[in-house]
Amino acid sequence: LSEFASTAAPAEAGGAREHPVAGAGAATIVVRQTSYPSGFHITPHWHARAQFLFAASGTMTVRTPRRGWIVPPSRALWIPAGTVHEIRINSAVEMRSLYIEPAAAEGMWAGCVVLEVTSLARELILRAGALAPAYDEDGEDGLLMRLLLAEIRRLPVCALDLPLPESADLARLCERVLNDLSARRACPTQAAELSISTRTLYRRFLKETGITFARWQQQARLLEAIRRLAGGAA
């Protein structure tokens, strides 16, 4: 999960630009189908539309300034409009992106969440990708898109995220852990390296991320295991 570690979070790195959705026009949903090789990096950017990022195959790591997510096959990441994010391709990905106009995305998730993609949602996504860009909003194609939106709203949320602290010293600590997840160093030892007590590390980490440092390390190892399994590792 070294993909989560970075010398600068996207919002701090500067240069994050809007990636306009080409040919969007007035369409409620614009579908893009893209293939990416393993190791490909999509640099920090944002969209004026909400993005439903689906891995038809392969695994992605997505990062915003404060959180990171693993998106394995049969999962999708909901990214609200205006959210700066970057994507790293862990294993060759067949990506389907749905770009949804703000009015149609009202009432959906206010932050990024990983969603469990149902069989119905997957079929609708694949069928939507086969439509002409200028599909008939009032005809059968428009009905398919409205059904897809309704199904997306019903998708269950998965706990596949990893919150990141804001403080520079805690961020550096997290980077060290992510760069060597096989090392299992005790919390008192890691707190001492920051010249703080174990209790202070507990309190500060919980305040900034919502979970304890020990729980964060467990989550990081779990996500790394998911990434490796999705990539075909034994």
Disulfide bonds with the S-S distance in Angstrom:
none
